[in-house]
Amino acid sequence: MRVIGKAAAAAALFTTALGAWGQAQGPSQAQPTTQAPSGTGPAWPGRPVKFIASFPPGTPGDMVLRLIQPQLQQALGQPVVVENRPGAGGNIGAQEVARATDGHTFLVGPDTMQTVNPHLYKKLSFKPVEDLVLVTYLARTSQMLVCHPSVKARTIPDLVALARTEKMNYASGGPGVPGHLAMEMLLAATSTQMTHVPYRGPAPAVQDVAAGMVPCGFLATSVAGPFVRDGKLTGLAVSGTRRVASLPNLPTAAEAGVPGFDASFFEVVAAPKGTPEAVVERLHAEIAKALAQPETRARLASADMEPMASRPAEASRQMRLDFDKWGGVVERMKLQLD
């Protein structure tokens, strides 16, 4: 397997525009702190709140968190910091948060960190499901199957036919990430073979597909979509069960000839095990308020992300269902990364 790396000059496709908007929200104003239950320590937050983004800048979870960052700062009365710790399909950032003990460090990234990675990585030094507590599902996302315009494929059947006559590669944002899983599901469903070229995030991957260095890719819709709209890439399908608002004529994979195909994904926020319930509930409440703002929802919709803000218990139930679903997929495809 070959790993191609490239500086992501356009990693801030979405977040650059957010900077000016965030500055326009005005200075932070102190808000009431959460009184922690007896014996759990001082009121929260008592210091800056840090979010570890387990994927590079410009990926969906990073986008969402940076979008609502100014509102969280104002509501919590403390600075809110986002730090990127990408690598190993999100395991590096997830492990850092799982081991955090300061009560002010949280994780943001795709649900695959808990629903898929335990099945793919058998030698993890932490337990993603047991060592992390879900705060909320931030947003529903999808992946987009795209090809360079020079590739003679405008539909999934076209691509399948082409891949059966010549050796082809496809790009993803890394081993075990949503795009990798979506493409392997598609290849298994169509009895087709293509070689996986993993990148360190979807931003450098989409740049190389647009440059023709890799013919196709299954990449985050929020990252690949602008290239399709600008005519720099050809969109073949999206991985979820719903079409995306910005490209309403682009079919789902199920509509495009793969019946029953559903590779939907979610961006989540998680806390270390043992975080007081009052803190989890407070953080969820403030995230939910931020995601409910009309301008926030409009900006997420423009990036083809659907805000969710599910309650912690609801998020945990969904995670368990998806854990079982993806476990079956990984087993059927015989995927293993360590």
C-alpha contacts under 8 A as a table, 3 or more apart, distances in Angstrom:
res1	aa1	res2	aa2	distance
1	M	196	H	7.17
1	M	197	V	7.06
2	R	196	H	8.00
2	R	197	V	5.98
2	R	198	P	7.35
3	V	197	V	5.94
3	V	198	P	5.44
3	V	199	Y	6.15
4	I	197	V	6.94
4	I	198	P	6.81
4	I	199	Y	5.77
5	G	199	Y	5.97
5	G	200	R	6.68
5	G	204	P	7.15
6	K	204	P	5.62
7	A	204	P	6.37
8	A	11	A	5.14
8	A	203	A	5.65
8	A	204	P	4.74
8	A	207	Q	7.61
9	A	12	A	7.89
9	A	204	P	7.81
10	A	13	L	5.52
10	A	203	A	6.66
11	A	57	P	5.92
11	A	58	G	4.73
11	A	59	T	7.87
11	A	203	A	5.34
11	A	204	P	7.64
12	A	15	T	4.86
12	A	16	T	5.32
12	A	57	P	6.73
12	A	58	G	5.08
13	L	16	T	6.35
13	L	17	A	7.91
13	L	58	G	6.62
13	L	223	V	7.29
14	F	17	A	6.11
14	F	18	L	7.03
14	F	58	G	6.67
14	F	63	M	6.83
14	F	303	A	7.52
15	T	18	L	4.91
15	T	19	G	6.67
15	T	58	G	6.67
15	T	63	M	6.08
15	T	66	R	7.17
15	T	67	L	7.40
16	T	19	G	5.63
16	T	20	A	7.83
17	A	20	A	6.20
17	A	21	W	6.96
18	L	21	W	5.02
18	L	22	G	5.88
18	L	66	R	7.72
18	L	67	L	6.20
19	G	22	G	5.12
19	G	23	Q	6.25
20	A	23	Q	5.18
20	A	24	A	6.32
21	W	24	A	5.09
21	W	25	Q	6.81
22	G	25	Q	5.45
22	G	26	G	7.97
22	G	67	L	7.32
22	G	69	Q	7.83
22	G	70	P	5.75
23	Q	26	G	6.23
23	Q	70	P	7.86
25	Q	70	P	6.92
25	Q	71	Q	7.75
27	P	74	Q	7.46
28	S	70	P	7.68
28	S	73	Q	6.06
28	S	74	Q	4.37
28	S	75	A	7.94
28	S	77	G	6.54
28	S	78	Q	7.90
29	Q	73	Q	8.00
29	Q	74	Q	5.13
29	Q	75	A	7.31
29	Q	77	G	5.84
30	A	74	Q	6.64
30	A	75	A	7.18
30	A	76	L	6.89
30	A	77	G	3.98
30	A	78	Q	7.39
31	Q	74	Q	7.22
31	Q	75	A	5.68
31	Q	76	L	5.75
31	Q	77	G	5.11
32	P	76	L	7.46
32	P	77	G	7.70
33	T	43	A	5.98
33	T	44	W	5.40
33	T	45	P	6.11
33	T	46	G	7.98
33	T	76	L	7.01
33	T	77	G	7.93
34	T	43	A	5.40
34	T	44	W	4.95
34	T	45	P	7.00
34	T	278	A	7.15
34	T	279	V	6.91
34	T	282	R	6.96
35	Q	42	P	7.23
35	Q	43	A	4.56
35	Q	44	W	6.48
35	Q	278	A	7.78
36	A	40	T	5.98
36	A	41	G	6.54
36	A	42	P	6.48
36	A	43	A	5.39
36	A	44	W	6.71
36	A	276	P	7.20
36	A	278	A	6.18
36	A	279	V	7.15
37	P	40	T	5.69
37	P	41	G	7.81
37	P	276	P	7.65
37	P	278	A	7.24
38	S	41	G	7.37
40	T	276	P	7.02
42	P	46	G	7.40
43	A	46	G	6.42
44	W	279	V	6.88
45	P	48	P	7.30
45	P	49	V	7.20
45	P	76	L	6.94
45	P	77	G	7.99
45	P	78	Q	7.10
45	P	104	H	7.10
46	G	78	Q	7.76
47	R	78	Q	6.38
47	R	79	P	7.80
47	R	104	H	7.35
48	P	78	Q	5.22
48	P	79	P	4.81
48	P	80	V	5.86
48	P	81	V	7.20
48	P	104	H	7.07
49	V	78	Q	6.85
49	V	79	P	6.31
49	V	80	V	4.86
49	V	81	V	6.23
49	V	104	H	4.95
49	V	105	T	6.20
49	V	106	F	7.94
50	K	80	V	5.84
50	K	81	V	4.73
50	K	82	V	5.96
50	K	83	E	7.38
50	K	104	H	6.11
50	K	105	T	4.80
50	K	106	F	6.22
51	F	80	V	7.55
51	F	81	V	6.10
51	F	82	V	4.83
51	F	83	E	6.27
51	F	105	T	5.83
51	F	106	F	4.74
51	F	107	L	5.46
51	F	108	V	6.47
52	I	82	V	5.99
52	I	83	E	5.02
52	I	84	N	5.77
52	I	85	R	6.43
52	I	93	G	6.17
52	I	94	A	7.96
52	I	97	V	7.13
52	I	105	T	7.25
52	I	106	F	6.08
52	I	107	L	4.87
52	I	108	V	6.08
53	A	56	P	7.30
53	A	61	G	7.13
53	A	62	D	5.93
53	A	82	V	6.71
53	A	83	E	5.91
53	A	84	N	4.60
53	A	85	R	5.96
53	A	86	P	7.22
53	A	93	G	6.66
53	A	107	L	6.12
53	A	108	V	4.89
53	A	109	G	5.85
54	S	84	N	6.02
54	S	85	R	5.03
54	S	86	P	4.73
54	S	87	G	7.19
54	S	89	G	7.99
54	S	90	G	4.71
54	S	91	N	7.32
54	S	92	I	6.93
54	S	93	G	4.54
54	S	94	A	6.54
54	S	107	L	7.19
54	S	108	V	6.45
54	S	109	G	5.52
55	F	59	T	6.48
55	F	61	G	7.95
55	F	62	D	7.36
55	F	84	N	6.34
55	F	85	R	6.37
55	F	86	P	4.24
55	F	87	G	6.90
55	F	89	G	7.84
55	F	90	G	6.15
55	F	93	G	7.94
55	F	109	G	6.62
55	F	201	G	6.69
56	P	59	T	6.09
56	P	62	D	7.49
56	P	84	N	5.90
56	P	85	R	7.20
56	P	86	P	5.53
56	P	200	R	7.46
56	P	201	G	5.98
57	P	62	D	5.97
57	P	63	M	7.49
57	P	84	N	6.81
58	G	62	D	6.17
58	G	63	M	5.83
58	G	203	A	6.91
58	G	223	V	7.52
59	T	62	D	5.44
59	T	63	M	6.08
59	T	201	G	7.19
59	T	202	P	6.98
59	T	203	A	7.56
59	T	220	A	7.53
59	T	222	S	7.90
59	T	223	V	7.28
60	P	63	M	4.99
60	P	64	V	6.27
60	P	109	G	7.64
60	P	141	T	7.76
60	P	220	A	7.45
60	P	222	S	6.78
60	P	267	E	7.07
61	G	64	V	5.22
61	G	65	L	6.22
61	G	108	V	5.94
61	G	109	G	4.84
61	G	110	P	6.68
61	G	138	L	7.87
61	G	267	E	5.36
61	G	268	V	7.26
62	D	65	L	5.33
62	D	66	R	6.12
62	D	82	V	7.97
62	D	108	V	7.12
62	D	109	G	7.09
63	M	66	R	5.36
63	M	67	L	6.12
64	V	67	L	5.08
64	V	68	I	6.49
64	V	138	L	7.65
64	V	300	L	7.47
65	L	68	I	5.40
65	L	69	Q	5.80
65	L	82	V	7.70
65	L	108	V	7.62
66	R	69	Q	4.90
66	R	70	P	7.86
66	R	82	V	7.28
67	L	70	P	7.42
67	L	296	T	7.35
68	I	71	Q	5.37
68	I	72	L	6.24
68	I	287	I	7.63
68	I	290	A	5.99
68	I	291	L	7.25
68	I	296	T	7.46
69	Q	72	L	5.17
69	Q	73	Q	6.21
69	Q	80	V	6.38
69	Q	81	V	7.96
70	P	73	Q	5.16
70	P	74	Q	6.33
70	P	80	V	7.85
71	Q	74	Q	5.17
71	Q	75	A	6.15
71	Q	290	A	6.15
72	L	75	A	5.06
72	L	76	L	5.86
72	L	80	V	6.96
72	L	286	E	6.50
72	L	287	I	6.98
72	L	290	A	7.18
73	Q	76	L	5.31
73	Q	77	G	5.68
73	Q	78	Q	5.55
73	Q	79	P	5.41
73	Q	80	V	5.49
74	Q	77	G	5.39
74	Q	78	Q	7.41
75	A	286	E	6.79
76	L	286	E	7.92
84	N	93	G	7.72
85	R	90	G	7.95
85	R	92	I	6.46
85	R	93	G	4.95
86	P	89	G	7.60
86	P	90	G	5.98
86	P	92	I	6.46
86	P	93	G	6.31
86	P	200	R	7.77
87	G	90	G	5.56
87	G	91	N	6.61
87	G	92	I	5.67
87	G	93	G	7.54
87	G	200	R	7.25
88	A	91	N	5.28
88	A	92	I	6.25
88	A	174	G	7.89
88	A	175	P	7.26
89	G	92	I	7.89
89	G	113	M	7.09
89	G	117	N	7.40
89	G	174	G	6.50
89	G	175	P	6.11
89	G	176	G	5.74
89	G	177	V	5.68
90	G	93	G	5.74
90	G	94	A	6.12
90	G	109	G	7.36
90	G	113	M	5.88
91	N	94	A	4.96
91	N	95	Q	5.83
91	N	113	M	6.66
91	N	117	N	7.74
92	I	95	Q	5.36
92	I	96	E	6.42
93	G	96	E	5.17
93	G	97	V	6.42
93	G	107	L	7.26
94	A	97	V	5.26
94	A	98	A	6.07
94	A	107	L	6.47
94	A	113	M	7.28
94	A	128	P	7.31
95	Q	98	A	4.97
95	Q	99	R	6.27
95	Q	125	S	7.96
95	Q	126	F	6.49
95	Q	128	P	7.78
96	E	99	R	5.39
96	E	100	A	6.33
97	V	100	A	5.00
97	V	105	T	6.34
97	V	106	F	6.03
97	V	107	L	6.07
97	V	132	L	7.99
97	V	271	A	7.07
97	V	272	P	6.05
98	A	126	F	7.59
98	A	128	P	7.73
98	A	131	D	5.61
98	A	132	L	5.84
98	A	271	A	7.36
98	A	272	P	4.75
98	A	273	K	6.97
99	R	272	P	6.98
100	A	103	G	7.35
100	A	105	T	6.50
100	A	272	P	6.59
101	T	105	T	7.98
101	T	272	P	7.69
102	D	105	T	6.73
103	G	275	T	6.46
105	T	271	A	7.16
105	T	272	P	7.90
106	F	269	V	6.92
106	F	270	A	5.83
106	F	271	A	4.91
106	F	272	P	7.13
107	L	268	V	7.90
107	L	269	V	5.43
107	L	270	A	5.01
107	L	271	A	6.28
108	V	267	E	7.11
108	V	268	V	5.65
108	V	269	V	4.59
108	V	270	A	6.58
109	G	113	M	7.56
109	G	267	E	5.33
109	G	268	V	5.65
109	G	269	V	6.91
110	P	113	M	6.23
110	P	265	F	7.07
110	P	266	F	5.68
110	P	267	E	4.33
110	P	268	V	5.91
111	D	114	Q	5.79
111	D	115	T	6.06
111	D	116	V	7.93
111	D	265	F	6.74
111	D	266	F	5.45
111	D	267	E	5.74
111	D	268	V	5.83
111	D	319	M	7.47
112	T	115	T	4.70
112	T	116	V	4.67
112	T	117	N	6.19
112	T	177	V	6.94
112	T	178	P	7.13
112	T	265	F	7.69
113	M	116	V	6.14
113	M	117	N	5.31
113	M	118	P	7.77
113	M	128	P	6.93
114	Q	117	N	6.02
114	Q	118	P	6.60
114	Q	128	P	5.30
114	Q	129	V	5.52
114	Q	319	M	7.49
114	Q	323	F	7.12
115	T	118	P	6.97
115	T	119	H	7.93
115	T	129	V	7.94
115	T	319	M	6.42
115	T	320	R	7.44
115	T	322	D	5.83
115	T	323	F	4.00
115	T	324	D	7.60
115	T	326	W	6.46
115	T	327	G	7.60
116	V	119	H	5.53
116	V	120	L	6.41
116	V	176	G	7.54
116	V	323	F	6.47
116	V	326	W	5.81
116	V	327	G	6.62
116	V	330	V	7.82
117	N	120	L	4.90
117	N	121	Y	5.65
117	N	128	P	7.96
117	N	176	G	7.13
118	P	121	Y	5.52
118	P	122	K	6.59
118	P	124	L	7.80
118	P	127	K	7.50
118	P	128	P	6.89
118	P	129	V	7.99
119	H	122	K	6.79
119	H	327	G	5.91
119	H	330	V	6.83
119	H	336	Q	7.76
120	L	176	G	7.20
120	L	330	V	7.17
120	L	335	L	6.47
120	L	336	Q	4.89
120	L	337	L	5.57
120	L	338	D	7.39
121	Y	124	L	6.17
121	Y	336	Q	6.65
121	Y	337	L	5.68
121	Y	338	D	5.52
122	K	338	D	6.50
123	K	338	D	6.78
124	L	127	K	7.01
126	F	131	D	6.99
127	K	130	E	5.43
127	K	131	D	5.44
127	K	132	L	7.95
128	P	131	D	5.43
128	P	132	L	5.84
129	V	132	L	5.84
129	V	133	V	7.62
130	E	133	V	7.54
130	E	273	K	7.26
131	D	272	P	6.14
131	D	273	K	5.02
132	L	270	A	6.08
132	L	271	A	5.56
132	L	272	P	4.73
132	L	273	K	5.01
133	V	270	A	5.36
133	V	271	A	5.07
133	V	272	P	5.99
133	V	273	K	5.55
133	V	275	T	7.94
133	V	316	S	7.90
134	L	137	Y	7.82
134	L	268	V	7.34
134	L	269	V	6.15
134	L	270	A	4.25
134	L	271	A	6.25
134	L	312	P	5.76
134	L	315	A	6.42
134	L	316	S	6.16
135	V	268	V	7.59
135	V	269	V	5.40
135	V	270	A	5.06
135	V	271	A	6.58
135	V	280	V	5.77
135	V	281	E	7.42
135	V	283	L	7.33
135	V	284	H	5.81
135	V	311	R	7.11
135	V	312	P	4.88
135	V	315	A	7.41
136	T	268	V	5.84
136	T	269	V	5.49
136	T	270	A	7.13
136	T	284	H	6.21
136	T	309	A	5.63
136	T	310	S	5.21
136	T	311	R	5.69
136	T	312	P	5.32
136	T	315	A	5.69
137	Y	140	R	7.86
137	Y	266	F	6.53
137	Y	267	E	5.97
137	Y	268	V	4.41
137	Y	269	V	6.50
137	Y	308	M	6.06
137	Y	309	A	5.46
137	Y	310	S	5.41
137	Y	311	R	7.84
137	Y	315	A	5.91
138	L	266	F	7.14
138	L	267	E	5.32
138	L	268	V	5.15
138	L	269	V	6.82
138	L	307	P	5.91
138	L	308	M	5.34
138	L	309	A	5.12
138	L	310	S	7.38
139	A	266	F	5.59
139	A	267	E	5.30
139	A	268	V	7.29
139	A	305	M	6.14
139	A	306	E	5.16
139	A	307	P	4.23
139	A	308	M	4.98
139	A	309	A	7.17
140	R	264	S	7.31
140	R	265	F	5.97
140	R	266	F	4.49
140	R	267	E	6.53
140	R	305	M	5.88
140	R	306	E	5.06
140	R	307	P	6.51
140	R	308	M	6.90
141	T	220	A	7.76
141	T	221	T	7.42
141	T	240	G	7.89
141	T	264	S	6.47
141	T	265	F	5.28
141	T	266	F	5.54
141	T	267	E	7.23
141	T	304	D	7.23
141	T	305	M	5.30
141	T	306	E	6.80
142	S	220	A	6.36
142	S	221	T	5.80
142	S	238	V	6.47
142	S	239	S	5.60
142	S	240	G	5.47
142	S	263	A	7.23
142	S	264	S	5.49
142	S	265	F	5.96
142	S	305	M	7.94
143	Q	178	P	7.10
143	Q	179	G	5.95
143	Q	182	A	7.39
143	Q	218	F	6.12
143	Q	219	L	5.14
143	Q	220	A	4.46
143	Q	221	T	4.87
143	Q	238	V	5.64
143	Q	239	S	5.20
143	Q	240	G	7.36
143	Q	263	A	7.87
143	Q	264	S	7.86
144	M	179	G	7.96
144	M	217	G	7.93
144	M	218	F	5.38
144	M	219	L	5.33
144	M	220	A	6.07
144	M	221	T	4.98
144	M	224	A	6.76
144	M	225	G	7.54
144	M	235	G	7.03
144	M	236	L	7.53
144	M	237	A	5.92
144	M	238	V	4.40
144	M	239	S	6.18
145	L	216	C	7.36
145	L	217	G	5.83
145	L	218	F	4.38
145	L	219	L	6.59
145	L	235	G	6.06
145	L	236	L	5.48
145	L	237	A	5.40
145	L	238	V	6.15
145	L	239	S	7.60
146	V	216	C	5.55
146	V	217	G	5.42
146	V	218	F	6.30
146	V	219	L	7.68
146	V	224	A	7.54
146	V	228	V	7.86
146	V	233	L	6.25
146	V	234	T	5.40
146	V	235	G	4.52
146	V	236	L	5.75
146	V	237	A	7.59
147	C	151	V	6.40
147	C	153	A	7.59
147	C	209	V	6.86
147	C	210	A	7.91
147	C	215	P	5.62
147	C	216	C	3.99
147	C	217	G	6.34
147	C	233	L	5.77
147	C	234	T	5.21
147	C	235	G	6.69
147	C	236	L	7.63
148	H	151	V	5.60
148	H	209	V	5.99
148	H	210	A	5.77
148	H	211	A	7.65
148	H	212	G	5.87
148	H	214	V	7.96
148	H	215	P	5.50
148	H	216	C	6.23
148	H	232	K	7.27
148	H	233	L	5.10
148	H	234	T	6.14
149	P	152	K	7.52
149	P	232	K	7.00
149	P	233	L	5.66
149	P	234	T	5.64
150	S	212	G	7.95
151	V	215	P	6.59
152	K	158	D	7.42
152	K	159	L	7.75
152	K	162	L	7.79
153	A	156	I	7.42
153	A	158	D	4.78
153	A	159	L	5.12
153	A	162	L	7.49
154	R	158	D	6.26
154	R	159	L	7.46
154	R	234	T	6.90
154	R	235	G	7.43
154	R	236	L	5.93
155	T	158	D	5.11
155	T	159	L	6.42
155	T	236	L	5.08
155	T	237	A	7.58
155	T	256	A	7.01
156	I	159	L	5.07
156	I	160	V	6.12
156	I	236	L	6.16
156	I	237	A	7.40
156	I	253	A	7.69
156	I	256	A	6.32
156	I	257	G	6.95
157	P	160	V	5.05
157	P	161	A	6.10
157	P	256	A	7.86
157	P	257	G	6.99
158	D	161	A	5.24
158	D	162	L	6.19
159	L	162	L	5.04
159	L	163	A	6.03
160	V	163	A	5.18
160	V	164	R	6.25
160	V	190	T	7.23
160	V	192	T	6.45
161	A	164	R	5.28
161	A	165	T	6.74
162	L	165	T	5.36
162	L	166	E	6.37
163	A	166	E	5.34
163	A	167	K	6.13
163	A	168	M	5.93
163	A	192	T	6.85
163	A	193	Q	6.83
163	A	194	M	6.82
164	R	167	K	7.61
164	R	192	T	6.57
164	R	193	Q	7.40
167	K	194	M	6.76
167	K	195	T	7.93
168	M	194	M	5.24
168	M	195	T	6.33
168	M	215	P	7.32
169	N	194	M	5.30
169	N	195	T	4.49
169	N	196	H	5.93
169	N	197	V	6.63
169	N	214	V	6.35
169	N	215	P	6.51
169	N	216	C	6.89
170	Y	194	M	6.59
170	Y	195	T	6.15
170	Y	196	H	5.33
170	Y	197	V	5.83
170	Y	214	V	6.34
170	Y	215	P	6.48
170	Y	216	C	4.83
170	Y	217	G	4.77
170	Y	218	F	7.29
171	A	180	H	8.00
171	A	196	H	6.13
171	A	197	V	4.74
171	A	198	P	5.75
171	A	199	Y	7.07
171	A	205	A	6.07
171	A	206	V	7.97
171	A	209	V	7.45
171	A	214	V	6.65
171	A	216	C	6.28
171	A	217	G	4.27
171	A	218	F	6.46
171	A	219	L	7.68
172	S	175	P	7.64
172	S	177	V	7.61
172	S	179	G	5.33
172	S	180	H	5.48
172	S	196	H	7.40
172	S	197	V	6.50
172	S	198	P	5.11
172	S	199	Y	6.11
172	S	201	G	7.52
172	S	202	P	6.39
172	S	205	A	6.40
172	S	217	G	5.82
172	S	218	F	5.65
172	S	219	L	5.77
173	G	177	V	6.44
173	G	179	G	6.57
173	G	180	H	7.34
173	G	198	P	5.85
173	G	199	Y	4.89
173	G	200	R	5.68
173	G	201	G	3.96
173	G	202	P	4.23
173	G	203	A	7.71
173	G	205	A	6.35
173	G	219	L	6.61
174	G	177	V	5.65
174	G	179	G	7.98
174	G	180	H	6.91
174	G	197	V	7.96
174	G	198	P	4.30
174	G	199	Y	4.87
174	G	200	R	5.63
174	G	201	G	6.13
174	G	202	P	7.91
175	P	180	H	6.35
175	P	198	P	5.89
175	P	337	L	7.61
176	G	180	H	5.76
176	G	181	L	6.21
176	G	337	L	7.80
177	V	180	H	5.44
177	V	181	L	6.36
178	P	181	L	5.15
178	P	182	A	6.00
178	P	219	L	7.91
178	P	220	A	7.91
178	P	263	A	7.94
178	P	265	F	7.04
179	G	182	A	5.06
179	G	183	M	6.11
179	G	217	G	7.91
179	G	218	F	4.83
179	G	219	L	5.14
179	G	220	A	6.85
180	H	183	M	5.34
180	H	184	E	6.17
180	H	196	H	7.68
180	H	198	P	7.94
180	H	218	F	6.96
181	L	184	E	5.17
181	L	185	M	6.08
181	L	263	A	7.96
182	A	185	M	5.14
182	A	186	L	6.24
182	A	218	F	7.14
182	A	239	S	6.65
182	A	263	A	5.74
183	M	186	L	4.94
183	M	187	L	6.09
183	M	218	F	6.18
184	E	187	L	5.03
184	E	188	A	6.04
184	E	333	M	7.65
185	M	188	A	5.18
185	M	189	A	6.09
185	M	329	V	7.69
185	M	333	M	7.78
186	L	189	A	5.08
186	L	190	T	6.20
186	L	258	V	7.74
186	L	261	F	7.86
187	L	190	T	5.23
187	L	191	S	5.72
187	L	192	T	4.82
187	L	193	Q	6.13
187	L	194	M	7.57
188	A	191	S	5.09
188	A	192	T	6.55
188	A	333	M	7.24
189	A	192	T	7.91
189	A	258	V	7.19
190	T	258	V	7.64
198	P	205	A	7.92
199	Y	202	P	6.98
199	Y	204	P	6.83
199	Y	205	A	5.79
200	R	204	P	7.14
200	R	205	A	7.78
201	G	204	P	6.44
201	G	205	A	6.79
202	P	205	A	4.93
202	P	206	V	5.95
202	P	219	L	5.82
202	P	220	A	6.44
202	P	223	V	6.83
203	A	206	V	5.39
203	A	207	Q	6.41
203	A	223	V	6.55
204	P	207	Q	5.10
204	P	208	D	6.40
205	A	208	D	5.30
205	A	209	V	6.31
205	A	217	G	7.59
205	A	219	L	7.86
206	V	209	V	5.07
206	V	210	A	6.03
206	V	217	G	7.36
206	V	219	L	7.28
206	V	223	V	7.47
206	V	224	A	6.31
207	Q	210	A	5.15
207	Q	211	A	6.17
208	D	211	A	4.88
208	D	212	G	6.19
208	D	213	M	5.23
208	D	214	V	6.16
209	V	212	G	5.05
209	V	213	M	5.76
209	V	214	V	4.90
209	V	215	P	5.85
209	V	216	C	6.03
209	V	217	G	6.78
209	V	233	L	7.86
210	A	213	M	7.70
210	A	227	F	7.70
210	A	232	K	6.06
210	A	233	L	6.05
211	A	214	V	7.83
212	G	215	P	5.79
214	V	217	G	7.64
219	L	223	V	7.16
219	L	224	A	6.22
220	A	223	V	5.37
220	A	224	A	6.11
221	T	224	A	5.13
221	T	225	G	5.27
221	T	238	V	7.53
221	T	303	A	7.71
221	T	304	D	6.77
222	S	225	G	5.65
222	S	226	P	7.51
222	S	303	A	4.84
222	S	304	D	5.82
222	S	305	M	7.26
223	V	226	P	6.69
223	V	227	F	7.88
224	A	227	F	5.50
224	A	228	V	6.61
225	G	228	V	5.15
225	G	229	R	6.24
225	G	246	S	7.81
225	G	247	L	7.79
225	G	303	A	7.94
226	P	229	R	5.03
226	P	230	D	6.12
227	F	230	D	5.11
227	F	231	G	6.25
227	F	232	K	5.11
227	F	233	L	5.54
228	V	231	G	5.09
228	V	232	K	5.82
228	V	233	L	4.72
228	V	234	T	5.72
228	V	235	G	5.93
229	R	232	K	7.68
229	R	247	L	7.55
230	D	233	L	7.72
231	G	234	T	6.94
235	G	250	L	6.93
236	L	250	L	6.86
236	L	251	P	7.44
237	A	250	L	5.80
237	A	251	P	5.13
237	A	252	T	5.08
237	A	253	A	5.24
237	A	256	A	6.84
238	V	243	R	6.91
238	V	244	V	7.79
238	V	250	L	7.26
238	V	251	P	6.51
238	V	252	T	4.74
238	V	253	A	5.83
239	S	252	T	6.04
239	S	253	A	5.69
239	S	261	F	7.44
239	S	262	D	6.10
239	S	263	A	5.07
239	S	264	S	6.40
240	G	243	R	7.51
240	G	252	T	6.36
240	G	253	A	7.44
240	G	261	F	7.67
240	G	262	D	5.06
240	G	263	A	5.13
240	G	264	S	4.53
240	G	265	F	7.88
241	T	252	T	6.20
241	T	253	A	8.00
241	T	254	A	7.36
241	T	261	F	7.71
241	T	262	D	5.79
241	T	263	A	7.83
241	T	264	S	7.18
242	R	252	T	6.48
243	R	247	L	7.51
243	R	248	P	6.02
243	R	249	N	7.88
243	R	250	L	6.70
243	R	251	P	6.10
243	R	252	T	5.86
244	V	247	L	5.66
244	V	248	P	5.79
244	V	250	L	7.63
244	V	304	D	5.76
245	A	248	P	5.40
245	A	301	A	7.09
245	A	302	S	7.59
245	A	304	D	6.29
246	S	302	S	6.58
246	S	303	A	7.81
246	S	304	D	6.65
247	L	250	L	5.60
248	P	251	P	7.64
251	P	254	A	7.87
251	P	255	E	5.74
251	P	256	A	5.96
252	T	255	E	5.14
252	T	256	A	6.12
253	A	256	A	4.84
253	A	257	G	6.51
253	A	258	V	5.75
253	A	259	P	7.74
253	A	261	F	6.16
253	A	262	D	7.72
254	A	257	G	5.73
254	A	258	V	4.57
254	A	259	P	4.58
254	A	260	G	5.62
254	A	261	F	4.97
254	A	262	D	7.33
255	E	258	V	6.87
255	E	259	P	7.00
258	V	261	F	5.79
271	A	275	T	6.57
271	A	280	V	7.53
272	P	275	T	5.94
275	T	279	V	6.86
275	T	280	V	6.95
276	P	279	V	5.37
276	P	280	V	6.55
277	E	280	V	5.05
277	E	281	E	6.09
278	A	281	E	5.16
278	A	282	R	6.04
279	V	282	R	5.08
279	V	283	L	6.13
280	V	283	L	5.31
280	V	284	H	6.12
280	V	312	P	7.67
281	E	284	H	5.06
281	E	285	A	6.07
281	E	312	P	7.49
282	R	285	A	5.12
282	R	286	E	6.37
283	L	286	E	5.29
283	L	287	I	6.18
284	H	287	I	5.15
284	H	288	A	6.01
284	H	309	A	7.35
284	H	311	R	6.90
284	H	312	P	7.43
285	A	288	A	5.12
285	A	289	K	6.27
286	E	289	K	5.12
286	E	290	A	6.27
287	I	290	A	5.11
287	I	291	L	6.15
287	I	309	A	6.96
288	A	291	L	5.14
288	A	292	A	6.12
288	A	309	A	5.06
288	A	310	S	7.97
289	K	292	A	5.16
289	K	293	Q	6.80
290	A	293	Q	5.66
290	A	296	T	7.20
291	L	296	T	5.92
291	L	297	R	6.39
291	L	307	P	6.38
291	L	308	M	7.78
291	L	309	A	7.05
292	A	296	T	7.07
292	A	297	R	6.67
293	Q	296	T	5.22
293	Q	297	R	6.28
294	P	297	R	5.15
294	P	298	A	6.11
295	E	298	A	5.01
295	E	299	R	6.15
296	T	299	R	5.20
296	T	300	L	6.22
297	R	300	L	5.13
297	R	301	A	6.04
297	R	306	E	7.73
297	R	307	P	6.73
298	A	301	A	5.03
298	A	302	S	6.23
299	R	302	S	5.08
299	R	303	A	6.59
300	L	303	A	5.09
300	L	304	D	6.27
300	L	305	M	5.12
300	L	306	E	6.58
300	L	307	P	7.12
301	A	304	D	4.76
301	A	305	M	5.34
301	A	306	E	6.30
302	S	305	M	7.55
310	S	314	E	6.08
310	S	315	A	5.80
311	R	314	E	5.26
311	R	315	A	6.04
312	P	315	A	5.06
312	P	316	S	6.19
313	A	316	S	5.15
313	A	317	R	6.37
314	E	317	R	5.18
314	E	318	Q	6.32
315	A	318	Q	5.16
315	A	319	M	6.09
316	S	319	M	5.00
316	S	320	R	6.29
317	R	320	R	5.28
317	R	321	L	6.49
318	Q	321	L	5.16
318	Q	322	D	6.23
319	M	322	D	5.11
319	M	323	F	5.90
320	R	323	F	4.94
320	R	324	D	6.42
321	L	324	D	5.39
321	L	325	K	6.30
322	D	325	K	4.80
322	D	326	W	5.97
323	F	326	W	5.48
323	F	327	G	5.97
324	D	327	G	5.05
324	D	328	G	6.38
325	K	328	G	5.45
325	K	329	V	6.55
326	W	329	V	4.83
326	W	330	V	6.03
327	G	330	V	5.24
327	G	331	E	6.15
328	G	331	E	5.13
328	G	332	R	6.10
329	V	332	R	5.18
329	V	333	M	6.17
330	V	333	M	5.22
330	V	334	K	5.79
330	V	335	L	5.39
330	V	336	Q	7.93
331	E	334	K	4.93
331	E	335	L	6.74
